[in-house]
Amino acid sequence: MSNAARGTAAQAASIDLKIDTTRPVRSVNPLVLGNNLDWTNRAQGMYSDASLTHPPGWLALADRLAPRALRYPGGTNADFFRWKVGLGPVAQRGKVRTIERKDEQVLLGTDEFLAFCRRWRSEPLITVNVATAPPEEAADWVRYCNLRSGAGAPRVRYWEIGNEPYLDPSAPATAMTPTEFGRRANACIRAMKAVDPTIECGLPLRTDMLGAVEGTQFKGFNDSVLAQVREPFEWVASHASYYPVTFDKSESPEALFGATMAGSRVLQQDMDNLRALMRQRYPQRRIKLAYTEYNALYSLDILRYGLVAVFTSRTDRYIESMAAALYVADALRCFTQADDLLMANFWAICGNWWFGAIGHDHAPRPQFHVLEAWRSFTSGQLLPVTLDSPVMATGKAGFVPAFDDTPQVSALAIDQGADGVRLMVLNRHPTSAAALRLKFDGVAHGRAQVRTLSSEHYFGKPVRWSERAIDVVDGRSDLLLGQHALAFVHLPRR
């Protein structure tokens, strides 16, 4: 029996879920469905070799994702990237030192990145190197992307000033204090906007506390950086969106799953903290938020034990699980509901250890299915949703503190006009189904299609889709959603 059908209405929590189709809130931001491309390791398996040939089936899978926003060139390796090395014929390109201290030829250069943006109609975002490159190099990058005549590539409007300067340096060459980072960021913004004053720049920030733990070794990082940056910036970038993250690995799988399900609450806290900081420091400006990396993350045994952990670490591999897919869906819900979000970028489109939506074997990982399904939620009007979800206790694990009131169910609804209404419903409970009593205000009758993503165990593979139809009569219908499962509902308009 599939997880979607497991359980009975008698065993499940009964939950009223109302979607008001008569009061749209605002347009949905399509840039919520962003992704990342990393230039290293043959672009994380995107290319088979220096001929820039893709492995069989890779491009077809990537086309199914077709992110609405695309970030480049990393990640941590943005701190080492010298973009000019990646220009021209591949055979004539030089090499760049990576975080792994390898000298690697740049296959995924700026032109290749912009070609993918054009192919997928993605909004480009470039992260500039403030750690090991001068401001003039960033300014030249703006000039190359935006001021060439007849280039035919999409213009790059959004530029991120560095990557995670609030963490321990990945190499001595990237070490800098918050004050020094602020000084370099200020110089970069000044040089870049002198070339193109219409670009929009984002500063990476980090609050002192990240859920239950310290978020950075630099206490007061944000205040130190903002005190140095006098040049105008339009948005701030956060990576406080990887959860639950455990270092001592003392938690049980059950505790880690509970913390994964509560991870979106810590994400929401970070959004609220950054909003408050921006309102306090810049009351006359509306500075947007961007989450330029996010995914589930459990342990980092690969940093402790090296490549052997790929074969021996169970918790590292929890990233490719139903639990992680549920977290990604819930994060997308938070991002979609935010009215001040510039974009959000999943880490990453392919490869990247256990992170990529497309694995090293060029097969979809669980998060792939969520990202693909979310393409149907990138247009239309956000609708009000009310539900009387029961709550559950989730204990402290990793970065995520204990909560005694984590809702069992969350939901998001969108009105797409003639195409009908779409609904996403997520059941966080590890063992209990949810008996949903749906009420569509403003809709009389119809037949809705339901696609449910589920797995036998929340840390197990594979995940699978199941499909069914439900009738809506007098605006009402019932939906039984299995434990740790996710449903996408489409109610066409007659």
C-alpha atoms as one frame of an Amber mdcrd trajectory, in Angstrom:
protein
   0.000   0.000   0.000   1.362   3.425  -0.887   2.086   6.008   1.778  -0.509
   8.276   0.168  -3.228   5.736   0.903  -1.901   4.333   4.177  -4.118   4.882
   7.202  -7.825   5.441   7.502  -9.895   8.500   8.259 -10.538   7.067  11.719
  -6.803   6.902  12.445  -5.953  10.274  10.912  -6.249  13.751  12.377  -9.261
  15.575  10.903  -8.229  18.996   9.634 -10.358  21.731   8.063  -8.555  23.525
   5.240 -10.247  26.504   3.594  -9.056  28.193   0.412 -10.669  31.556  -0.332
 -10.601  32.022  -4.094 -12.542  35.311  -3.852  -9.783  37.365  -2.172  -6.443
  37.105  -3.987  -3.571  38.557  -1.972  -0.924  39.455  -4.587   0.963  38.063
  -7.542   3.334  35.165  -6.967   7.058  35.872  -7.349   8.452  33.413  -9.941
  12.051  33.988  -8.774  11.262  31.881  -5.710  12.077  28.894  -7.919  15.784
  29.598  -8.356  18.778  27.293  -8.478  22.590  27.266  -8.485  25.284  26.297
 -10.981  28.778  25.532  -9.656  31.665  25.844 -12.113  33.962  23.232 -10.508
  34.387  19.510 -11.238  33.170  19.745 -14.827  30.336  21.932 -13.568  29.418
  19.200 -11.068  29.022  16.571 -13.752  27.137  18.766 -16.192  29.838  18.154
 -18.783  31.357  14.821 -19.732  34.604  16.404 -20.897  36.172  19.555 -22.309
  34.063  19.253 -25.465  31.171  20.593 -23.315  29.114  17.499 -24.117  26.452
  16.640 -21.555  26.091  13.104 -20.177  23.181  11.164 -21.706  19.869  12.386
 -20.330  21.340  15.233 -18.272  20.004  18.115 -20.351  16.517  16.614 -20.564
  16.377  16.436 -16.759  17.731  19.963 -16.334  15.159  21.254 -18.825  12.434
  19.787 -16.615  13.687  21.993 -13.774  14.265  25.144 -15.888  14.787  27.402
 -12.847  13.320  30.885 -12.958  16.492  32.344 -11.414  20.029  31.003 -11.714
  23.061  31.806  -9.541  26.711  31.409 -10.573  29.652  30.605 -10.139  29.323
  29.111  -6.613  29.230  28.595  -3.579  32.474  28.710  -1.756  34.357  28.443
  -5.020  33.110  31.912  -5.952  35.789  33.137  -3.517  38.476  31.744  -5.844
  36.884  32.255  -9.243  38.641  34.451 -11.806  35.986  34.948 -14.419  38.242
  36.105 -17.263  39.986  32.724 -17.276  36.684  31.181 -18.393  36.376  33.172
 -21.632  37.107  32.134 -25.197  37.529  28.684 -26.757  37.786  25.996 -24.086
  41.107  24.715 -25.412  42.629  28.153 -24.825  41.291  28.673 -21.312  43.563
  28.584 -18.322  43.006  27.043 -14.905  41.766  28.378 -11.578  42.637  27.112
  -8.100  39.592  25.682  -6.259  38.763  25.275  -2.579  40.062  21.715  -2.910
  43.435  23.216  -3.904  43.178  21.821  -7.393  43.984  23.776 -10.519  40.961
  23.264 -12.724  40.092  24.375 -16.215  36.933  26.476 -16.398  34.391  24.681
 -18.582  31.318  26.525 -17.315  32.344  30.087 -18.077  30.283  33.259 -18.126
  29.098  32.727 -21.698  27.984  29.162 -20.953  26.170  30.332 -17.822  24.322
  33.069 -19.686  23.432  30.596 -22.437  21.670  28.431 -19.846  19.862  31.513
 -18.542  18.688  32.240 -22.067  17.670  28.614 -22.660  15.611  28.401 -19.467
  14.551  32.072 -19.375  16.205  32.304 -15.972  16.989  35.581 -14.236  20.803
  35.546 -13.823  22.522  36.231 -10.512  26.309  36.452 -10.312  28.326  36.226
  -7.090  31.509  38.271  -7.366  34.838  37.382  -5.800  35.666  39.860  -3.040
  38.003  37.475  -1.215  40.838  36.986  -3.723  40.125  39.431  -6.569  40.216
  43.249  -6.751  37.089  45.428  -7.203  38.159  46.266 -10.753  37.677  42.631
 -11.729  34.066  42.734 -10.553  33.525  45.987 -12.446  34.938  44.425 -15.608
  32.516  41.520 -15.174  29.584  43.948 -15.093  30.944  45.637 -18.203  31.340
  42.322 -20.027  27.828  41.133 -19.172  25.867  44.346 -19.609  27.653  46.741
 -21.943  28.740  44.582 -24.871  26.852  45.425 -28.044  25.231  42.574 -29.925
  26.091  39.947 -27.309  22.601  38.414 -27.399  22.897  37.224 -23.794  20.509
  38.246 -21.011  21.531  41.288 -19.018  22.663  40.596 -15.437  20.703  42.828
 -13.111  21.476  41.129  -9.787  24.967  40.860  -8.277  25.871  39.280  -4.941
  28.887  40.779  -3.189  30.760  37.714  -1.960  29.783  34.356  -0.511  29.481
  33.525   3.217  32.156  35.891   4.585  30.743  35.254   8.074  32.056  31.658
   8.239  35.498  30.309   9.036  37.659  30.978   5.983  37.908  28.030   3.621
  41.552  28.939   2.949  44.002  31.475   4.410  43.676  33.571   1.257  39.961
  34.152   1.914  40.298  35.185   5.573  38.981  38.649   6.435  37.338  40.350
   9.377  33.783  41.708   9.092  35.208  45.222   8.928  37.538  44.245   6.103
  34.734  42.514   4.240  32.577  45.628   4.590  35.399  47.771   3.222  35.913
  45.462   0.237  32.173  45.192  -0.409  31.886  48.969  -0.419  34.716  49.256
  -2.943  33.181  46.559  -5.163  29.750  48.165  -5.213  31.273  51.551  -6.019
  33.338  50.172  -8.898  30.513  48.041 -10.309  27.880  50.785 -10.223  30.290
  53.200 -11.852  30.080  50.877 -14.863  26.320  50.249 -14.716  24.354  52.239
 -12.119  21.180  50.243 -12.823  22.443  46.957 -11.357  21.141  45.798  -7.965
  23.662  44.568  -5.409  23.136  42.243  -2.472  25.150  41.910   0.740  25.546
  38.508   2.438  24.595  38.851   6.112  24.297  36.523   9.106  22.544  37.077
  12.421  24.466  36.139  15.563  22.165  33.234  16.434  21.015  30.611  13.977
  18.201  28.791  15.686  19.722  27.110  18.731  23.401  27.816  17.974  25.748
  30.661  17.156  25.411  31.622  13.513  28.885  33.057  13.091  32.195  33.269
  14.906  32.069  37.047  14.361  29.673  38.393  16.969  27.972  41.500  15.641
  28.899  40.605  12.056  25.969  42.452  10.494  26.543  45.677  12.405  30.276
  45.650  11.625  29.671  45.150   7.908  26.840  47.655   7.582  28.912  50.299
   9.369  31.446  50.082   6.524  29.111  49.915   3.534  28.168  53.431   2.441
  27.448  52.618  -1.174  23.804  51.786  -1.946  22.746  48.154  -1.970  19.266
  46.878  -2.791  18.986  43.493  -1.090  20.604  41.228   1.476  21.488  37.569
   1.010  21.156  34.867   3.644  22.174  31.222   3.736  20.487  30.615   7.093
  18.371  28.045   5.311  20.189  24.715   5.731  18.548  22.580   8.435  18.750
  20.805  10.784  22.602  20.355  10.681  24.036  18.162  13.421  27.733  18.000
  14.262  27.838  15.615  17.226  25.317  13.196  15.623  23.872  12.296  19.017
  20.284  12.641  17.819  18.097   9.733  16.795  16.657   9.547  13.273  13.267
  10.408  14.784  14.674  13.561  16.384  16.415  14.588  13.172  13.206  14.148
  11.215  11.282  16.271  13.716  13.908  19.003  13.486  13.741  18.852   9.695
  10.003  19.427   9.879  10.551  22.400  12.209  13.373  23.799  10.070  11.090
  26.193   8.211  10.258  27.835  11.536  13.915  28.735  12.077  14.078  29.913
   8.474  11.078  32.156   9.153  12.775  33.515  12.285  15.824  34.462  10.234
  13.636  36.266   7.713  11.940  38.184  10.523  15.290  39.093  12.120  16.723
  40.415   8.860  13.566  42.416   8.163  13.754  43.997  11.609  17.423  44.879
  11.114  16.756  46.500   7.737  13.813  48.501   9.098  15.920  49.675  12.026
  18.937  50.775   9.995  17.218  51.894   6.792  13.691  53.036   7.711  13.249
  54.966   4.456  14.261  52.101   2.179  12.655  48.794   1.238  15.515  46.325
   1.149  14.568  42.891  -0.109  15.718  39.496   1.136  17.254  36.718  -0.937
  18.038  33.169   0.123  20.669  32.395  -2.459  21.319  28.905  -1.092  19.022
  26.495   0.734  18.548  22.764   1.154  18.275  20.209   3.914  21.586  19.381
   5.609  22.317  16.834   8.307  25.910  15.873   9.096  29.238  16.809   7.534
  31.153  13.571   7.921  32.789  14.199   4.571  34.727  17.067   6.176  35.787
  14.851   9.075  36.648  11.645   7.275  37.099  12.601   3.635  35.717  10.747
   0.640  35.311   7.511   2.581  32.254   9.153   4.175  30.508   8.974   0.807
  30.293   5.225   1.395  30.107   5.073   5.199  28.046   8.025   6.456  24.357
   7.324   6.773  23.435  10.784   8.050  25.273  12.641   5.274  23.005  10.858
   2.810  19.836  11.937   4.585  19.980  14.926   2.230  18.611  12.714  -0.538
  15.448  11.649   1.272  11.735  12.286   1.545  12.401  14.327   4.686  14.664
  16.663   2.722  12.083  16.941  -0.060   9.465  17.946   2.511  11.786  20.600
   3.928  12.406  22.028   0.457   8.660  22.184  -0.212   8.061  23.936   3.110
  10.877  26.399   2.437   9.324  27.175  -0.952   6.032  27.813   0.824   7.745
  30.320   3.152   9.488  32.023   0.252   6.294  32.247  -1.804   4.355  33.769
   1.080   6.991  36.480   1.670   6.161  39.783  -0.035   9.709  41.142   0.288
  11.676  38.242  -1.180  13.818  38.936  -4.227  14.616  35.305  -5.013  15.503
  31.921  -3.528  18.068  29.537  -5.010  18.140  25.831  -4.231  21.632  24.371
  -3.782  22.179  23.016  -6.375  21.004  21.891  -9.786  23.322  18.882 -10.082
  26.146  16.899  -8.479  27.518  18.683  -5.410  27.978  15.759  -3.050  24.418
  14.772  -1.968  22.989  18.238  -2.609  22.221  18.318  -6.326  18.671  17.835
  -7.582  20.248  15.725 -10.327  22.620  13.185  -8.803  26.082  12.155  -9.913
  24.398   9.175 -11.569  22.341  11.666 -13.626  19.111  10.522 -11.994  16.598
  12.702 -10.116  16.972  12.968  -6.356  13.884  13.496  -4.142  14.120  17.302
  -4.158  14.086  17.239  -7.962  10.443  16.198  -7.903   9.453  19.068  -5.610
  11.296  21.632  -7.724   9.770  20.297 -10.930   6.261  20.304  -9.465   6.737
  23.842  -8.130   7.027  25.186 -11.665   3.225  25.106 -11.648   3.261  27.501
  -8.679   5.339  30.300 -10.229   2.452  32.288 -11.695  -0.929  33.459 -10.493
  -2.316  35.082  -7.369  -1.587  33.951  -3.827  -4.790  32.975  -2.021  -5.663
  33.125   1.690  -5.551  29.715   3.367  -6.858  28.896   6.834  -6.494  25.544
   8.566  -6.961  24.204  12.072  -3.945  21.923  12.085  -3.097  19.993  15.235
   0.424  20.543  16.506   3.226  18.186  17.416   6.310  18.431  19.601   9.670
  18.445  17.834  12.815  18.195  19.936  16.078  20.081  19.612  18.446  18.700
  17.014  21.405  20.503  15.526  20.596  24.121  14.709  16.869  23.665  15.343
  15.567  24.302  18.874  12.743  22.349  20.467   9.181  23.371  19.634   6.035
  22.057  21.284   3.673  23.532  18.689   4.917  22.625  15.207   1.834  22.371
  12.957   1.244  18.934  11.494   0.050  20.382   8.189   0.959  23.432   6.124
  -0.544  24.585   2.850  -0.271  27.107   0.033  -2.856  28.006  -2.617  -2.662
  29.949  -5.882  -5.353  31.162  -8.295  -4.287  30.893 -11.930  -7.382  32.351
 -13.523  -8.747  30.244 -16.353  -6.318  27.453 -15.462  -7.942  27.038 -12.062
  -6.699  26.776  -8.486  -3.568  24.980  -7.290  -2.992  23.792  -3.757   0.087
  22.366  -2.029  -0.490  20.450   1.213   2.291  19.001   3.367   1.860  16.501
   6.209   4.830  16.658   8.588   3.755  13.867  10.906   6.097  10.851  10.922
   3.415   8.233  11.615  -0.093   9.708  11.231  -2.116  10.549   8.158  -4.136
  13.753   7.806  -7.830  13.623   6.901  -8.307  16.964   5.168 -11.741  18.510
   4.755 -11.214  20.935   1.892 -13.423  23.985   1.372 -12.972  26.080  -1.774
 -14.784  29.371  -1.209 -15.917  30.732  -4.560 -15.921  27.340  -6.310 -19.123
  25.310  -6.629 -18.263  22.052  -8.369 -15.309  20.446 -10.082 -12.984  17.496
 -10.291  -9.499  17.997  -8.883  -6.393  16.054  -9.816  -4.127  15.099  -6.910
  -0.470  14.105  -7.229   1.121  12.838  -4.021   4.840  12.418  -3.354   5.635
   9.862  -0.660   8.050   7.178   0.506   7.947   4.170   2.797  10.307   5.869
   5.266  11.110   9.548   5.651  14.840   8.859   5.359  14.397   6.180   2.731
  14.534   6.005  -1.017  12.958   5.915  -3.448  10.215   8.490  -3.371   7.302
   7.937  -5.695   4.335   9.727  -7.185   0.754   8.531  -7.049  -2.211  10.146
  -8.784  -5.935  10.235  -8.200  -8.964  12.463  -8.695 -11.324  13.906  -6.084
 -14.731  15.471  -6.669 -15.565  18.934  -5.371 -19.269  19.295  -4.566 -20.671
  22.567  -3.241 -17.087  23.724  -2.814 -16.150  20.795  -0.558 -14.012  17.691
  -0.868 -12.087  15.240   1.296  -8.431  14.323   0.916  -6.580  11.697   2.944
  -2.867  12.548   2.970  -0.503   9.906   4.297   2.259  10.342   6.841   5.316
  12.412   5.829   3.800  13.104   2.419   3.225  16.007   0.066   0.248  16.595
  -2.242  -0.188  18.927  -5.210  -3.845  19.546  -6.073  -5.088  21.118  -9.310
  -8.740  22.157  -9.508  -9.487  23.332 -13.077 -12.192  25.903 -13.668 -15.118
  24.665 -15.675
